[in-house]
């Protein structure tokens, strides 16, 4: 059974990947590109944070 933390990590990674795919379809240097890259990085950071919490034994409430 997948724990909620695992599912959250996978969802963040999938959304980050989706942002990356969309970036390829917007004009380079546009506000959309910049914002999508920021969102992708935020999602990666969230996934890493939750993974770290799970590894250290803390759980999402």
PyMOL Python script that loads the backbone (N, CA, C, O; Angstrom):
from pymol import cmd

cmd.read_pdbstr("""\
ATOM      1  N   UNK A   1       0.849  -1.184   0.000  1.00  0.00           N
ATOM      2  CA  UNK A   1       0.000   0.000   0.000  1.00  0.00           C
ATOM      3  C   UNK A   1       0.891   1.242   0.000  1.00  0.00           C
ATOM      4  O   UNK A   1       1.849   1.332   0.768  1.00  0.00           O
ATOM      5  N   UNK A   2       0.570   2.173  -0.850  1.00  0.00           N
ATOM      6  CA  UNK A   2       1.349   3.410  -0.949  1.00  0.00           C
ATOM      7  C   UNK A   2       0.933   4.339   0.185  1.00  0.00           C
ATOM      8  O   UNK A   2      -0.254   4.580   0.409  1.00  0.00           O
ATOM      9  N   UNK A   3       1.916   4.846   0.882  1.00  0.00           N
ATOM     10  CA  UNK A   3       1.634   5.811   1.943  1.00  0.00           C
ATOM     11  C   UNK A   3       1.287   7.148   1.323  1.00  0.00           C
ATOM     12  O   UNK A   3       1.650   7.435   0.182  1.00  0.00           O
ATOM     13  N   UNK A   4       0.574   7.967   2.095  1.00  0.00           N
ATOM     14  CA  UNK A   4       0.185   9.286   1.585  1.00  0.00           C
ATOM     15  C   UNK A   4       1.405  10.110   1.182  1.00  0.00           C
ATOM     16  O   UNK A   4       1.370  10.820   0.177  1.00  0.00           O
ATOM     17  N   UNK A   5       2.477  10.018   1.956  1.00  0.00           N
ATOM     18  CA  UNK A   5       3.689  10.772   1.632  1.00  0.00           C
ATOM     19  C   UNK A   5       4.255  10.364   0.289  1.00  0.00           C
ATOM     20  O   UNK A   5       4.673  11.211  -0.500  1.00  0.00           O
ATOM     21  N   UNK A   6       4.268   9.057   0.028  1.00  0.00           N
ATOM     22  CA  UNK A   6       4.764   8.565  -1.262  1.00  0.00           C
ATOM     23  C   UNK A   6       3.911   9.085  -2.404  1.00  0.00           C
ATOM     24  O   UNK A   6       4.431   9.501  -3.440  1.00  0.00           O
ATOM     25  N   UNK A   7       2.607   9.061  -2.214  1.00  0.00           N
ATOM     26  CA  UNK A   7       1.701   9.543  -3.253  1.00  0.00           C
ATOM     27  C   UNK A   7       1.890  11.040  -3.472  1.00  0.00           C
ATOM     28  O   UNK A   7       1.856  11.510  -4.610  1.00  0.00           O
ATOM     29  N   UNK A   8       2.090  11.792  -2.389  1.00  0.00           N
ATOM     30  CA  UNK A   8       2.311  13.227  -2.505  1.00  0.00           C
ATOM     31  C   UNK A   8       3.597  13.517  -3.265  1.00  0.00           C
ATOM     32  O   UNK A   8       3.630  14.390  -4.132  1.00  0.00           O
ATOM     33  N   UNK A   9       4.651  12.786  -2.937  1.00  0.00           N
ATOM     34  CA  UNK A   9       5.944  12.961  -3.614  1.00  0.00           C
ATOM     35  C   UNK A   9       5.792  12.674  -5.107  1.00  0.00           C
ATOM     36  O   UNK A   9       6.265  13.442  -5.945  1.00  0.00           O
ATOM     37  N   UNK A  10       5.134  11.570  -5.429  1.00  0.00           N
ATOM     38  CA  UNK A  10       4.942  11.206  -6.834  1.00  0.00           C
ATOM     39  C   UNK A  10       4.114  12.268  -7.566  1.00  0.00           C
ATOM     40  O   UNK A  10       4.403  12.595  -8.718  1.00  0.00           O
ATOM     41  N   UNK A  11       3.093  12.803  -6.903  1.00  0.00           N
ATOM     42  CA  UNK A  11       2.252  13.832  -7.531  1.00  0.00           C
ATOM     43  C   UNK A  11       3.056  15.103  -7.788  1.00  0.00           C
ATOM     44  O   UNK A  11       2.952  15.696  -8.863  1.00  0.00           O
ATOM     45  N   UNK A  12       3.862  15.528  -6.801  1.00  0.00           N
ATOM     46  CA  UNK A  12       4.691  16.722  -6.995  1.00  0.00           C
ATOM     47  C   UNK A  12       5.659  16.529  -8.151  1.00  0.00           C
ATOM     48  O   UNK A  12       5.843  17.427  -8.973  1.00  0.00           O
ATOM     49  N   UNK A  13       6.275  15.360  -8.211  1.00  0.00           N
ATOM     50  CA  UNK A  13       7.226  15.094  -9.295  1.00  0.00           C
ATOM     51  C   UNK A  13       6.525  15.085 -10.646  1.00  0.00           C
ATOM     52  O   UNK A  13       7.062  15.600 -11.627  1.00  0.00           O
ATOM     53  N   UNK A  14       5.334  14.504 -10.704  1.00  0.00           N
ATOM     54  CA  UNK A  14       4.588  14.464 -11.967  1.00  0.00           C
ATOM     55  C   UNK A  14       4.176  15.870 -12.402  1.00  0.00           C
ATOM     56  O   UNK A  14       4.269  16.210 -13.581  1.00  0.00           O
ATOM     57  N   UNK A  15       3.723  16.681 -11.456  1.00  0.00           N
ATOM     58  CA  UNK A  15       3.346  18.053 -11.787  1.00  0.00           C
ATOM     59  C   UNK A  15       4.557  18.873 -12.225  1.00  0.00           C
ATOM     60  O   UNK A  15       4.462  19.692 -13.139  1.00  0.00           O
ATOM     61  N   UNK A  16       5.685  18.649 -11.577  1.00  0.00           N
ATOM     62  CA  UNK A  16       6.915  19.337 -11.965  1.00  0.00           C
ATOM     63  C   UNK A  16       7.302  18.958 -13.390  1.00  0.00           C
ATOM     64  O   UNK A  16       7.670  19.818 -14.190  1.00  0.00           O
ATOM     65  N   UNK A  17       7.216  17.671 -13.702  1.00  0.00           N
ATOM     66  CA  UNK A  17       7.515  17.206 -15.063  1.00  0.00           C
ATOM     67  C   UNK A  17       6.549  17.812 -16.073  1.00  0.00           C
ATOM     68  O   UNK A  17       6.949  18.181 -17.176  1.00  0.00           O
ATOM     69  N   UNK A  18       5.275  17.913 -15.694  1.00  0.00           N
ATOM     70  CA  UNK A  18       4.277  18.500 -16.590  1.00  0.00           C
ATOM     71  C   UNK A  18       4.601  19.967 -16.857  1.00  0.00           C
ATOM     72  O   UNK A  18       4.486  20.431 -17.992  1.00  0.00           O
ATOM     73  N   UNK A  19       5.002  20.697 -15.824  1.00  0.00           N
ATOM     74  CA  UNK A  19       5.400  22.102 -16.019  1.00  0.00           C
ATOM     75  C   UNK A  19       6.570  22.176 -16.996  1.00  0.00           C
ATOM     76  O   UNK A  19       6.604  23.041 -17.871  1.00  0.00           O
ATOM     77  N   UNK A  20       7.524  21.268 -16.840  1.00  0.00           N
ATOM     78  CA  UNK A  20       8.670  21.236 -17.740  1.00  0.00           C
ATOM     79  C   UNK A  20       8.259  21.000 -19.184  1.00  0.00           C
ATOM     80  O   UNK A  20       8.812  21.601 -20.105  1.00  0.00           O
ATOM     81  N   UNK A  21       7.283  20.119 -19.373  1.00  0.00           N
ATOM     82  CA  UNK A  21       6.802  19.838 -20.728  1.00  0.00           C
ATOM     83  C   UNK A  21       6.088  21.053 -21.315  1.00  0.00           C
ATOM     84  O   UNK A  21       6.218  21.334 -22.507  1.00  0.00           O
ATOM     85  N   UNK A  22       5.345  21.764 -20.497  1.00  0.00           N
ATOM     86  CA  UNK A  22       4.628  22.940 -20.971  1.00  0.00           C
ATOM     87  C   UNK A  22       5.612  24.056 -21.326  1.00  0.00           C
ATOM     88  O   UNK A  22       5.395  24.797 -22.284  1.00  0.00           O
ATOM     89  N   UNK A  23       6.687  24.173 -20.557  1.00  0.00           N
ATOM     90  CA  UNK A  23       7.698  25.209 -20.813  1.00  0.00           C
ATOM     91  C   UNK A  23       8.198  25.118 -22.249  1.00  0.00           C
ATOM     92  O   UNK A  23       8.476  26.138 -22.879  1.00  0.00           O
ATOM     93  N   UNK A  24       8.310  23.906 -22.761  1.00  0.00           N
ATOM     94  CA  UNK A  24       8.804  23.713 -24.120  1.00  0.00           C
ATOM     95  C   UNK A  24       7.851  24.282 -25.177  1.00  0.00           C
ATOM     96  O   UNK A  24       8.231  24.443 -26.337  1.00  0.00           O
ATOM     97  N   UNK A  25       6.613  24.585 -24.773  1.00  0.00           N
ATOM     98  CA  UNK A  25       5.608  25.038 -25.732  1.00  0.00           C
ATOM     99  C   UNK A  25       5.285  26.528 -25.627  1.00  0.00           C
ATOM    100  O   UNK A  25       4.464  27.040 -26.387  1.00  0.00           O
ATOM    101  N   UNK A  26       5.925  27.222 -24.694  1.00  0.00           N
ATOM    102  CA  UNK A  26       5.681  28.667 -24.558  1.00  0.00           C
ATOM    103  C   UNK A  26       6.896  29.424 -25.091  1.00  0.00           C
ATOM    104  O   UNK A  26       7.991  28.867 -25.173  1.00  0.00           O
ATOM    105  N   UNK A  27       6.705  30.675 -25.448  1.00  0.00           N
ATOM    106  CA  UNK A  27       7.821  31.447 -26.003  1.00  0.00           C
ATOM    107  C   UNK A  27       8.989  31.556 -25.003  1.00  0.00           C
ATOM    108  O   UNK A  27       8.779  31.857 -23.829  1.00  0.00           O
ATOM    109  N   UNK A  28      10.219  31.309 -25.480  1.00  0.00           N
ATOM    110  CA  UNK A  28      11.390  31.440 -24.608  1.00  0.00           C
ATOM    111  C   UNK A  28      11.496  32.859 -24.043  1.00  0.00           C
ATOM    112  O   UNK A  28      11.307  33.843 -24.757  1.00  0.00           O
ATOM    113  N   UNK A  29      11.799  32.940 -22.760  1.00  0.00           N
ATOM    114  CA  UNK A  29      11.954  34.232 -22.113  1.00  0.00           C
ATOM    115  C   UNK A  29      10.654  34.911 -21.714  1.00  0.00           C
ATOM    116  O   UNK A  29      10.664  36.011 -21.163  1.00  0.00           O
ATOM    117  N   UNK A  30       9.529  34.250 -21.995  1.00  0.00           N
ATOM    118  CA  UNK A  30       8.233  34.844 -21.655  1.00  0.00           C
ATOM    119  C   UNK A  30       7.960  34.734 -20.160  1.00  0.00           C
ATOM    120  O   UNK A  30       8.593  33.953 -19.449  1.00  0.00           O
ATOM    121  N   UNK A  31       7.004  35.534 -19.703  1.00  0.00           N
ATOM    122  CA  UNK A  31       6.600  35.451 -18.291  1.00  0.00           C
ATOM    123  C   UNK A  31       6.103  34.057 -17.962  1.00  0.00           C
ATOM    124  O   UNK A  31       6.354  33.552 -16.867  1.00  0.00           O
ATOM    125  N   UNK A  32       5.399  33.424 -18.898  1.00  0.00           N
ATOM    126  CA  UNK A  32       4.881  32.084 -18.674  1.00  0.00           C
ATOM    127  C   UNK A  32       6.014  31.093 -18.454  1.00  0.00           C
ATOM    128  O   UNK A  32       5.942  30.237 -17.571  1.00  0.00           O
ATOM    129  N   UNK A  33       7.061  31.215 -19.264  1.00  0.00           N
ATOM    130  CA  UNK A  33       8.203  30.300 -19.109  1.00  0.00           C
ATOM    131  C   UNK A  33       8.840  30.475 -17.726  1.00  0.00           C
ATOM    132  O   UNK A  33       9.115  29.499 -17.028  1.00  0.00           O
ATOM    133  N   UNK A  34       9.063  31.714 -17.352  1.00  0.00           N
ATOM    134  CA  UNK A  34       9.693  31.993 -16.061  1.00  0.00           C
ATOM    135  C   UNK A  34       8.845  31.441 -14.928  1.00  0.00           C
ATOM    136  O   UNK A  34       9.361  30.784 -14.024  1.00  0.00           O
ATOM    137  N   UNK A  35       7.544  31.705 -14.973  1.00  0.00           N
ATOM    138  CA  UNK A  35       6.660  31.250 -13.888  1.00  0.00           C
ATOM    139  C   UNK A  35       6.562  29.732 -13.845  1.00  0.00           C
ATOM    140  O   UNK A  35       6.577  29.142 -12.764  1.00  0.00           O
ATOM    141  N   UNK A  36       6.463  29.097 -15.000  1.00  0.00           N
ATOM    142  CA  UNK A  36       6.397  27.629 -15.024  1.00  0.00           C
ATOM    143  C   UNK A  36       7.670  27.010 -14.466  1.00  0.00           C
ATOM    144  O   UNK A  36       7.611  26.007 -13.754  1.00  0.00           O
ATOM    145  N   UNK A  37       8.804  27.589 -14.777  1.00  0.00           N
ATOM    146  CA  UNK A  37      10.062  27.093 -14.212  1.00  0.00           C
ATOM    147  C   UNK A  37      10.079  27.263 -12.688  1.00  0.00           C
ATOM    148  O   UNK A  37      10.549  26.385 -11.964  1.00  0.00           O
ATOM    149  N   UNK A  38       9.564  28.401 -12.211  1.00  0.00           N
ATOM    150  CA  UNK A  38       9.492  28.632 -10.766  1.00  0.00           C
ATOM    151  C   UNK A  38       8.585  27.598 -10.094  1.00  0.00           C
ATOM    152  O   UNK A  38       8.933  27.037  -9.055  1.00  0.00           O
ATOM    153  N   UNK A  39       7.437  27.358 -10.690  1.00  0.00           N
ATOM    154  CA  UNK A  39       6.492  26.383 -10.144  1.00  0.00           C
ATOM    155  C   UNK A  39       7.122  24.998 -10.121  1.00  0.00           C
ATOM    156  O   UNK A  39       7.011  24.277  -9.129  1.00  0.00           O
ATOM    157  N   UNK A  40       7.784  24.624 -11.214  1.00  0.00           N
ATOM    158  CA  UNK A  40       8.435  23.314 -11.278  1.00  0.00           C
ATOM    159  C   UNK A  40       9.461  23.164 -10.158  1.00  0.00           C
ATOM    160  O   UNK A  40       9.537  22.112  -9.524  1.00  0.00           O
ATOM    161  N   UNK A  41      10.244  24.199  -9.913  1.00  0.00           N
ATOM    162  CA  UNK A  41      11.249  24.155  -8.844  1.00  0.00           C
ATOM    163  C   UNK A  41      10.593  24.069  -7.471  1.00  0.00           C
ATOM    164  O   UNK A  41      11.070  23.342  -6.600  1.00  0.00           O
ATOM    165  N   UNK A  42       9.496  24.810  -7.270  1.00  0.00           N
ATOM    166  CA  UNK A  42       8.777  24.749  -5.997  1.00  0.00           C
ATOM    167  C   UNK A  42       8.244  23.341  -5.750  1.00  0.00           C
ATOM    168  O   UNK A  42       8.326  22.825  -4.635  1.00  0.00           O
ATOM    169  N   UNK A  43       7.700  22.725  -6.796  1.00  0.00           N
ATOM    170  CA  UNK A  43       7.171  21.371  -6.657  1.00  0.00           C
ATOM    171  C   UNK A  43       8.277  20.369  -6.344  1.00  0.00           C
ATOM    172  O   UNK A  43       8.097  19.482  -5.510  1.00  0.00           O
ATOM    173  N   UNK A  44       9.419  20.510  -7.009  1.00  0.00           N
ATOM    174  CA  UNK A  44      10.551  19.638  -6.717  1.00  0.00           C
ATOM    175  C   UNK A  44      10.981  19.803  -5.266  1.00  0.00           C
ATOM    176  O   UNK A  44      11.275  18.825  -4.579  1.00  0.00           O
ATOM    177  N   UNK A  45      11.014  21.059  -4.806  1.00  0.00           N
ATOM    178  CA  UNK A  45      11.381  21.328  -3.417  1.00  0.00           C
ATOM    179  C   UNK A  45      10.413  20.700  -2.436  1.00  0.00           C
ATOM    180  O   UNK A  45      10.833  20.140  -1.424  1.00  0.00           O
ATOM    181  N   UNK A  46       9.118  20.785  -2.724  1.00  0.00           N
ATOM    182  CA  UNK A  46       8.120  20.160  -1.860  1.00  0.00           C
ATOM    183  C   UNK A  46       8.307  18.647  -1.807  1.00  0.00           C
ATOM    184  O   UNK A  46       8.238  18.042  -0.737  1.00  0.00           O
ATOM    185  N   UNK A  47       8.542  18.044  -2.964  1.00  0.00           N
ATOM    186  CA  UNK A  47       8.749  16.598  -3.011  1.00  0.00           C
ATOM    187  C   UNK A  47       9.970  16.211  -2.192  1.00  0.00           C
ATOM    188  O   UNK A  47       9.930  15.233  -1.446  1.00  0.00           O
ATOM    189  N   UNK A  48      11.050  16.964  -2.320  1.00  0.00           N
ATOM    190  CA  UNK A  48      12.266  16.672  -1.560  1.00  0.00           C
ATOM    191  C   UNK A  48      12.039  16.858  -0.066  1.00  0.00           C
ATOM    192  O   UNK A  48      12.532  16.070   0.740  1.00  0.00           O
ATOM    193  N   UNK A  49      11.299  17.892   0.305  1.00  0.00           N
ATOM    194  CA  UNK A  49      11.010  18.153   1.719  1.00  0.00           C
ATOM    195  C   UNK A  49      10.208  17.016   2.337  1.00  0.00           C
ATOM    196  O   UNK A  49      10.525  16.542   3.428  1.00  0.00           O
ATOM    197  N   UNK A  50       9.166  16.582   1.634  1.00  0.00           N
ATOM    198  CA  UNK A  50       8.334  15.494   2.147  1.00  0.00           C
ATOM    199  C   UNK A  50       9.132  14.195   2.194  1.00  0.00           C
ATOM    200  O   UNK A  50       9.017  13.429   3.151  1.00  0.00           O
ATOM    201  N   UNK A  51       9.938  13.946   1.168  1.00  0.00           N
ATOM    202  CA  UNK A  51      10.766  12.739   1.167  1.00  0.00           C
ATOM    203  C   UNK A  51      11.713  12.743   2.361  1.00  0.00           C
ATOM    204  O   UNK A  51      11.919  11.708   2.995  1.00  0.00           O
ATOM    205  N   UNK A  52      12.280  13.886   2.665  1.00  0.00           N
ATOM    206  CA  UNK A  52      13.184  14.012   3.798  1.00  0.00           C
ATOM    207  C   UNK A  52      12.446  13.752   5.113  1.00  0.00           C
ATOM    208  O   UNK A  52      12.958  13.063   5.995  1.00  0.00           O
ATOM    209  N   UNK A  53      11.242  14.308   5.232  1.00  0.00           N
ATOM    210  CA  UNK A  53      10.447  14.087   6.443  1.00  0.00           C
ATOM    211  C   UNK A  53      10.108  12.612   6.618  1.00  0.00           C
ATOM    212  O   UNK A  53      10.182  12.078   7.725  1.00  0.00           O
ATOM    213  N   UNK A  54       9.737  11.958   5.526  1.00  0.00           N
ATOM    214  CA  UNK A  54       9.411  10.530   5.607  1.00  0.00           C
ATOM    215  C   UNK A  54      10.648   9.730   5.979  1.00  0.00           C
ATOM    216  O   UNK A  54      10.568   8.790   6.770  1.00  0.00           O
ATOM    217  N   UNK A  55      11.786  10.096   5.417  1.00  0.00           N
ATOM    218  CA  UNK A  55      13.024   9.369   5.709  1.00  0.00           C
ATOM    219  C   UNK A  55      13.440   9.528   7.168  1.00  0.00           C
ATOM    220  O   UNK A  55      14.040   8.625   7.751  1.00  0.00           O
ATOM    221  N   UNK A  56      13.117  10.680   7.754  1.00  0.00           N
ATOM    222  CA  UNK A  56      13.515  10.926   9.141  1.00  0.00           C
ATOM    223  C   UNK A  56      12.471  10.416  10.129  1.00  0.00           C
ATOM    224  O   UNK A  56      12.634  10.578  11.338  1.00  0.00           O
ATOM    225  N   UNK A  57      11.414   9.808   9.633  1.00  0.00           N
ATOM    226  CA  UNK A  57      10.407   9.221  10.506  1.00  0.00           C
ATOM    227  C   UNK A  57       9.231  10.122  10.813  1.00  0.00           C
ATOM    228  O   UNK A  57       8.273   9.687  11.453  1.00  0.00           O
ATOM    229  N   UNK A  58       9.279  11.369  10.373  1.00  0.00           N
ATOM    230  CA  UNK A  58       8.134  12.260  10.581  1.00  0.00           C
ATOM    231  C   UNK A  58       7.073  11.939   9.546  1.00  0.00           C
ATOM    232  O   UNK A  58       7.383  11.474   8.449  1.00  0.00           O
ATOM    233  N   UNK A  59       5.854  12.182   9.889  1.00  0.00           N
ATOM    234  CA  UNK A  59       4.744  11.875   8.993  1.00  0.00           C
ATOM    235  C   UNK A  59       3.901  13.102   8.751  1.00  0.00           C
ATOM    236  O   UNK A  59       3.826  13.998   9.591  1.00  0.00           O
ATOM    237  N   UNK A  60       3.257  13.137   7.579  1.00  0.00           N
ATOM    238  CA  UNK A  60       2.327  14.222   7.278  1.00  0.00           C
ATOM    239  C   UNK A  60       1.107  14.061   8.175  1.00  0.00           C
ATOM    240  O   UNK A  60       0.631  12.948   8.400  1.00  0.00           O
ATOM    241  N   UNK A  61       0.620  15.154   8.671  1.00  0.00           N
ATOM    242  CA  UNK A  61      -0.570  15.129   9.526  1.00  0.00           C
ATOM    243  C   UNK A  61      -1.811  15.356   8.695  1.00  0.00           C
ATOM    244  O   UNK A  61      -2.919  15.371   9.232  1.00  0.00           O
TER     245      UNK A  61
END
""", "prot")
cmd.dss("prot")
cmd.show_as("cartoon", "prot")
cmd.util.cbc("prot")
cmd.orient("prot")
